Amino acid sequence: MPAHIERSARAVAVVSLLASAAFFAWYGLALGQSWAAMLPFFGGLSLTWLVGAVGVSRQRVWGPSYAAGLAAITAMVMLPVGLHPAVMAFLGAQVILLTALAVRSVAAHDAGAPVASWRHSGVGFMAGVAVPWIVVAGLMPTGATGTLLIGTGAAALAVAGLSGV
């Protein structure tokens, strides 16, 4: 029974992560005429959520903690935005995601699964918190091509470092 709960919780977490990626993709395209300038920024945010979905679905050591860090930082940033229905749906997905990750962790522990090292979990969580800030700093349109290149390089290094873990 715990293995079934763990698989179900993992599936819910992956769906929540994909919904969050779709939210940022939709939000980027909904900007109207300025969407072309914002496409790298919202594309980068969508990509961070897709990386989390891959990490959780493929049961990588860093996956759940990366997703938890990503959900925590974006929920804190999006919470003061207001009561817009799309934002409320996004925040609801974050609550579902964090709950599914907690249920998954408890079910895996009860099933006797080996616990990942705290170091990997800590790195995954810090990456989940840091990657959105790298995307914001590097891919937010400022008109400077150098900033875009630095942001793209930093994002690539973040993904390479996380895959190296």
Backbone as CSV, one residue per row, in Angstrom:
resi,resn,N_x,N_y,N_z,CA_x,CA_y,CA_z,C_x,C_y,C_z
1,MET,0.814,-1.208,0.000,0.000,0.000,0.000,0.855,1.269,0.000
2,PRO,1.921,1.375,0.798,2.720,2.602,0.766,3.345,2.869,-0.603
3,ALA,3.730,1.818,-1.349,4.314,2.033,-2.681,3.273,2.641,-3.612
4,HIS,2.029,2.219,-3.481,0.953,2.777,-4.305,0.725,4.255,-3.961
5,ILE,0.773,4.565,-2.677,0.601,5.956,-2.243,1.756,6.805,-2.758
6,GLU,2.968,6.253,-2.710,4.141,6.988,-3.175,4.032,7.274,-4.672
7,ARG,3.625,6.302,-5.453,3.466,6.503,-6.903,2.376,7.522,-7.194
8,SER,1.277,7.432,-6.468,0.178,8.385,-6.672,0.604,9.803,-6.314
9,ALA,1.301,9.946,-5.203,1.768,11.268,-4.782,2.782,11.817,-5.771
10,ARG,3.646,10.949,-6.307,4.608,11.390,-7.312,3.883,11.857,-8.567
11,ALA,2.843,11.132,-8.975,2.085,11.524,-10.160,1.390,12.870,-9.948
12,VAL,0.828,13.086,-8.774,0.185,14.365,-8.472,1.218,15.485,-8.490
13,ALA,2.403,15.218,-7.941,3.465,16.230,-7.937,3.892,16.576,-9.364
14,VAL,4.032,15.581,-10.213,4.431,15.832,-11.599,3.353,16.645,-12.326
15,VAL,2.099,16.308,-12.112,1.010,17.072,-12.745,1.024,18.515,-12.244
16,SER,1.251,18.725,-10.959,1.320,20.084,-10.413,2.494,20.855,-11.005
17,LEU,3.640,20.189,-11.162,4.806,20.842,-11.761,4.541,21.205,-13.224
18,LEU,3.913,20.307,-13.963,3.585,20.595,-15.362,2.545,21.705,-15.467
19,ALA,1.593,21.746,-14.532,0.612,22.826,-14.519,1.281,24.166,-14.245
20,SER,2.275,24.171,-13.385,3.006,25.407,-13.106,3.799,25.855,-14.325
21,ALA,4.402,24.910,-15.044,5.112,25.247,-16.286,4.136,25.824,-17.309
22,ALA,2.960,25.211,-17.402,1.949,25.711,-18.334,1.463,27.097,-17.924
23,PHE,1.369,27.355,-16.616,0.948,28.674,-16.138,1.904,29.753,-16.626
24,PHE,3.211,29.529,-16.466,4.166,30.548,-16.893,4.220,30.672,-18.408
25,ALA,4.041,29.570,-19.131,3.987,29.651,-20.593,2.758,30.444,-21.027
26,TRP,1.608,30.153,-20.409,0.385,30.889,-20.732,0.530,32.365,-20.384
27,TYR,1.084,32.637,-19.215,1.234,34.015,-18.766,2.142,34.790,-19.713
28,GLY,3.208,34.152,-20.191,4.107,34.804,-21.138,3.439,35.109,-22.455
29,LEU,2.594,34.213,-22.921,1.904,34.440,-24.195,0.725,35.398,-24.049
30,ALA,0.223,35.573,-22.836,-0.940,36.432,-22.605,-0.567,37.905,-22.472
31,LEU,0.706,38.224,-22.616,1.138,39.607,-22.423,0.833,40.515,-23.602
32,GLY,0.326,39.946,-24.679,-0.021,40.779,-25.828,1.186,41.082,-26.688
33,GLN,1.337,42.345,-27.086,2.389,42.712,-28.012,3.780,42.611,-27.406
34,SER,3.890,42.659,-26.115,5.211,42.599,-25.497,5.668,41.166,-25.228
35,TRP,4.935,40.162,-25.727,5.289,38.783,-25.431,6.642,38.405,-26.014
36,ALA,7.026,38.972,-27.148,8.305,38.613,-27.765,9.474,39.014,-26.868
37,ALA,9.366,40.164,-26.225,10.433,40.604,-25.336,10.471,39.773,-24.058
38,MET,9.318,39.284,-23.631,9.248,38.530,-22.378,9.390,37.024,-22.576
39,LEU,9.431,36.566,-23.833,9.479,35.134,-24.105,10.662,34.427,-23.454
40,PRO,11.905,34.966,-23.515,12.998,34.259,-22.832,12.773,34.149,-21.321
41,PHE,12.218,35.188,-20.723,11.986,35.179,-19.283,10.960,34.118,-18.899
42,PHE,9.776,34.170,-19.509,8.740,33.206,-19.152,9.066,31.809,-19.671
43,GLY,9.797,31.737,-20.781,10.271,30.436,-21.251,11.246,29.814,-20.261
44,GLY,12.122,30.650,-19.699,13.060,30.157,-18.691,12.350,29.679,-17.440
45,LEU,11.321,30.414,-17.020,10.555,29.978,-15.844,9.817,28.670,-16.127
46,SER,9.256,28.544,-17.326,8.587,27.287,-17.688,9.581,26.136,-17.693
47,LEU,10.776,26.400,-18.194,11.803,25.365,-18.247,12.219,24.909,-16.843
48,THR,12.279,25.842,-15.893,12.651,25.441,-14.525,11.624,24.476,-13.942
49,TRP,10.353,24.713,-14.248,9.308,23.812,-13.755,9.358,22.470,-14.475
50,LEU,9.694,22.479,-15.766,9.817,21.214,-16.490,10.982,20.381,-15.965
51,VAL,12.083,21.044,-15.598,13.214,20.329,-14.993,12.760,19.668,-13.692
52,GLY,11.963,20.372,-12.899,11.434,19.791,-11.666,10.551,18.588,-11.940
53,ALA,9.715,18.673,-12.975,8.835,17.545,-13.324,9.647,16.333,-13.748
54,VAL,10.701,16.555,-14.514,11.559,15.445,-14.932,12.267,14.841,-13.723
55,GLY,12.770,15.684,-12.838,13.463,15.192,-11.651,12.578,14.357,-10.748
56,VAL,11.330,14.789,-10.587,10.405,14.034,-9.730,9.937,12.763,-10.429
57,SER,9.598,12.853,-11.717,9.071,11.677,-12.411,10.127,10.590,-12.588
58,ARG,11.385,10.979,-12.766,12.458,9.991,-12.931,13.111,9.609,-11.604
59,GLN,12.549,10.076,-10.522,12.977,9.746,-9.165,14.448,10.078,-8.932
60,ARG,14.861,11.243,-9.374,16.222,11.703,-9.107,16.317,12.113,-7.643
61,VAL,17.494,12.000,-7.080,17.689,12.324,-5.663,17.332,13.780,-5.396
62,TRP,17.670,14.666,-6.297,17.450,16.092,-6.107,16.040,16.526,-6.493
63,GLY,15.272,15.692,-7.181,13.979,16.078,-7.742,12.972,16.642,-6.753
64,PRO,12.606,15.891,-5.717,11.601,16.411,-4.779,12.049,17.663,-4.037
65,SER,13.308,17.706,-3.626,13.762,18.893,-2.899,13.877,20.100,-3.829
66,TYR,14.277,19.886,-5.086,14.306,20.971,-6.075,12.893,21.518,-6.284
67,ALA,11.933,20.604,-6.463,10.543,21.020,-6.674,10.005,21.755,-5.454
68,ALA,10.362,21.296,-4.253,9.899,21.969,-3.039,10.490,23.371,-2.934
69,GLY,11.774,23.525,-3.247,12.385,24.852,-3.227,11.768,25.776,-4.245
70,LEU,11.503,25.241,-5.431,10.876,26.030,-6.490,9.471,26.469,-6.083
71,ALA,8.709,25.542,-5.515,7.349,25.879,-5.077,7.367,26.892,-3.944
72,ALA,8.289,26.730,-3.013,8.339,27.636,-1.864,8.675,29.062,-2.287
73,ILE,9.696,29.228,-3.127,10.106,30.584,-3.490,9.073,31.259,-4.390
74,THR,8.500,30.526,-5.329,7.518,31.171,-6.208,6.217,31.460,-5.474
75,ALA,5.838,30.612,-4.536,4.628,30.903,-3.762,4.822,32.160,-2.932
76,MET,6.013,32.309,-2.349,6.275,33.517,-1.552,6.281,34.768,-2.424
77,VAL,6.790,34.653,-3.650,6.850,35.810,-4.537,5.471,36.131,-5.110
78,MET,4.686,35.100,-5.435,3.387,35.306,-6.075,2.272,35.619,-5.079
79,LEU,2.458,35.285,-3.821,1.405,35.487,-2.825,0.925,36.931,-2.743
80,PRO,1.817,37.925,-2.738,1.328,39.300,-2.627,0.732,39.870,-3.911
81,VAL,0.754,39.113,-5.012,0.269,39.633,-6.295,-1.204,40.000,-6.229
82,GLY,-1.968,39.216,-5.534,-3.379,39.548,-5.408,-4.271,38.352,-5.622
83,LEU,-5.535,38.630,-5.779,-6.532,37.575,-5.879,-6.969,37.305,-7.309
84,HIS,-6.088,37.493,-8.261,-6.401,37.168,-9.648,-6.644,35.663,-9.743
85,PRO,-7.677,35.224,-10.451,-8.000,33.787,-10.492,-6.852,32.907,-10.989
86,ALA,-6.093,33.368,-11.974,-4.976,32.557,-12.469,-3.897,32.405,-11.406
87,VAL,-3.625,33.468,-10.670,-2.614,33.402,-9.609,-3.098,32.510,-8.480
88,MET,-4.368,32.586,-8.157,-4.916,31.725,-7.101,-4.848,30.250,-7.520
89,ALA,-5.101,29.961,-8.797,-4.962,28.584,-9.284,-3.508,28.131,-9.190
90,PHE,-2.577,29.026,-9.531,-1.161,28.708,-9.425,-0.765,28.418,-7.978
91,LEU,-1.198,29.267,-7.060,-0.885,29.058,-5.647,-1.520,27.772,-5.119
92,GLY,-2.712,27.458,-5.590,-3.339,26.186,-5.224,-2.526,24.998,-5.707
93,ALA,-1.972,25.114,-6.916,-1.107,24.044,-7.438,0.143,23.883,-6.578
94,GLN,0.634,24.982,-6.018,1.828,24.897,-5.163,1.503,24.186,-3.854
95,VAL,0.327,24.453,-3.301,-0.093,23.757,-2.074,-0.240,22.267,-2.358
96,ILE,-0.860,21.938,-3.487,-1.020,20.531,-3.865,0.343,19.883,-4.072
97,LEU,1.253,20.604,-4.742,2.587,20.074,-4.992,3.332,19.789,-3.694
98,LEU,3.351,20.751,-2.779,4.067,20.549,-1.518,3.442,19.430,-0.692
99,THR,2.123,19.312,-0.712,1.451,18.225,-0.002,1.800,16.876,-0.624
100,ALA,1.779,16.806,-1.961,2.115,15.554,-2.641,3.560,15.150,-2.378
101,LEU,4.465,16.125,-2.348,5.866,15.808,-2.061,6.038,15.292,-0.629
102,ALA,5.301,15.882,0.308,5.377,15.420,1.698,4.810,14.009,1.828
103,VAL,3.661,13.748,1.198,3.054,12.413,1.249,3.984,11.396,0.591
104,ARG,4.584,11.774,-0.529,5.511,10.892,-1.232,6.700,10.543,-0.346
105,SER,7.231,11.528,0.334,8.391,11.307,1.197,8.056,10.377,2.355
106,VAL,6.926,10.601,2.991,6.513,9.761,4.126,6.224,8.339,3.651
107,ALA,5.544,8.189,2.520,5.226,6.855,2.012,6.489,6.103,1.615
108,ALA,7.443,6.789,1.008,8.695,6.136,0.637,9.473,5.719,1.882
109,HIS,9.455,6.553,2.895,10.146,6.223,4.143,9.493,5.018,4.813
110,ASP,8.146,4.992,4.839,7.436,3.876,5.454,7.654,2.572,4.687
111,ALA,7.884,2.673,3.369,8.108,1.483,2.560,9.530,0.959,2.714
112,GLY,10.376,1.702,3.418,11.738,1.257,3.648,12.709,1.691,2.570
113,ALA,12.316,2.667,1.764,13.205,3.164,0.725,14.398,3.857,1.370
114,PRO,15.574,3.717,0.753,16.742,4.399,1.329,16.563,5.910,1.267
115,VAL,16.948,6.566,2.325,16.812,8.017,2.397,18.004,8.643,1.679
116,ALA,17.713,9.571,0.777,18.790,10.263,0.063,19.612,11.077,1.059
117,SER,20.858,11.303,0.709,21.715,12.052,1.626,21.179,13.466,1.783
118,TRP,21.357,13.998,2.977,20.882,15.355,3.251,21.594,16.372,2.376
119,ARG,22.835,16.060,2.012,23.590,16.989,1.182,22.916,17.158,-0.185
120,HIS,22.515,16.045,-0.783,21.845,16.137,-2.082,20.493,16.839,-1.964
121,SER,19.782,16.552,-0.900,18.494,17.211,-0.696,18.681,18.706,-0.478
122,GLY,19.701,19.080,0.277,19.980,20.496,0.512,20.376,21.218,-0.760
123,VAL,21.210,20.570,-1.576,21.609,21.178,-2.853,20.396,21.319,-3.761
124,GLY,19.548,20.295,-3.794,18.347,20.364,-4.625,17.423,21.493,-4.199
125,PHE,17.223,21.648,-2.887,16.354,22.714,-2.394,16.935,24.089,-2.715
126,MET,18.258,24.245,-2.485,18.894,25.535,-2.791,18.831,25.842,-4.283
127,ALA,18.968,24.808,-5.116,18.854,25.022,-6.562,17.433,25.456,-6.920
128,GLY,16.443,24.836,-6.297,15.056,25.225,-6.558,14.765,26.654,-6.159
129,VAL,15.434,27.127,-5.112,15.255,28.513,-4.682,16.057,29.465,-5.567
130,ALA,17.250,29.052,-6.003,18.147,29.952,-6.729,17.831,30.083,-8.210
131,VAL,17.398,29.011,-8.848,17.216,29.043,-10.301,16.221,30.120,-10.754
132,PRO,15.070,30.299,-10.092,14.192,31.390,-10.540,14.850,32.761,-10.461
133,TRP,15.690,32.962,-9.455,16.369,34.251,-9.349,17.394,34.423,-10.464
134,ILE,18.046,33.333,-10.870,18.960,33.401,-12.008,18.190,33.764,-13.269
135,VAL,17.029,33.167,-13.442,16.201,33.474,-14.612,15.751,34.931,-14.575
136,VAL,15.324,35.403,-13.410,14.875,36.789,-13.291,16.024,37.747,-13.575
137,ALA,17.190,37.484,-12.995,18.319,38.396,-13.170,18.856,38.375,-14.593
138,GLY,18.850,37.217,-15.231,19.477,37.112,-16.533,18.556,37.233,-17.719
139,LEU,17.308,36.851,-17.580,16.433,36.800,-18.743,15.329,37.850,-18.752
140,MET,15.237,38.655,-17.716,14.260,39.746,-17.724,14.718,40.770,-18.765
141,PRO,13.819,41.179,-19.643,14.257,42.080,-20.712,14.736,43.425,-20.171
142,THR,15.976,43.762,-20.542,16.544,45.054,-20.160,17.070,45.798,-21.380
143,GLY,17.087,45.144,-22.514,17.593,45.776,-23.717,19.063,45.495,-23.954
144,ALA,19.764,44.968,-22.978,21.191,44.684,-23.136,21.388,43.227,-23.535
145,THR,22.056,43.015,-24.659,22.303,41.664,-25.140,23.256,40.927,-24.205
146,GLY,24.202,41.633,-23.624,25.151,41.005,-22.706,24.470,40.390,-21.511
147,THR,23.470,41.069,-20.989,22.730,40.541,-19.842,22.001,39.268,-20.222
148,LEU,21.417,39.233,-21.414,20.726,38.039,-21.880,21.691,36.869,-22.004
149,LEU,22.879,37.117,-22.535,23.866,36.050,-22.676,24.358,35.559,-21.312
150,ILE,24.570,36.479,-20.392,25.004,36.097,-19.047,23.908,35.273,-18.363
151,GLY,22.660,35.704,-18.504,21.549,34.964,-17.902,21.388,33.584,-18.502
152,THR,21.529,33.477,-19.808,21.429,32.174,-20.464,22.570,31.271,-20.021
153,GLY,23.778,31.820,-19.930,24.911,31.043,-19.462,24.754,30.599,-18.025
154,ALA,24.248,31.494,-17.169,24.036,31.140,-15.762,22.982,30.053,-15.633
155,ALA,21.917,30.153,-16.419,20.876,29.124,-16.379,21.427,27.784,-16.860
156,ALA,22.241,27.806,-17.905,22.854,26.565,-18.405,23.779,25.955,-17.356
157,LEU,24.564,26.801,-16.681,25.437,26.308,-15.616,24.635,25.727,-14.448
158,ALA,23.511,26.346,-14.130,22.665,25.841,-13.048,22.119,24.463,-13.401
159,VAL,21.657,24.296,-14.631,21.130,22.988,-15.063,22.257,21.962,-15.089
160,ALA,23.432,22.343,-15.585,24.564,21.416,-15.621,24.999,21.017,-14.207
161,GLY,25.018,21.971,-13.299,25.392,21.662,-11.925,24.389,20.752,-11.242
162,LEU,23.116,21.002,-11.493,22.088,20.179,-10.890,22.124,18.760,-11.457
163,SER,22.363,18.645,-12.763,22.467,17.298,-13.344,23.729,16.601,-12.865
164,GLY,24.776,17.372,-12.546,25.995,16.788,-12.002,25.805,16.217,-10.604
165,VAL,24.889,16.783,-9.862,24.593,16.284,-8.517,24.004,14.891,-8.635
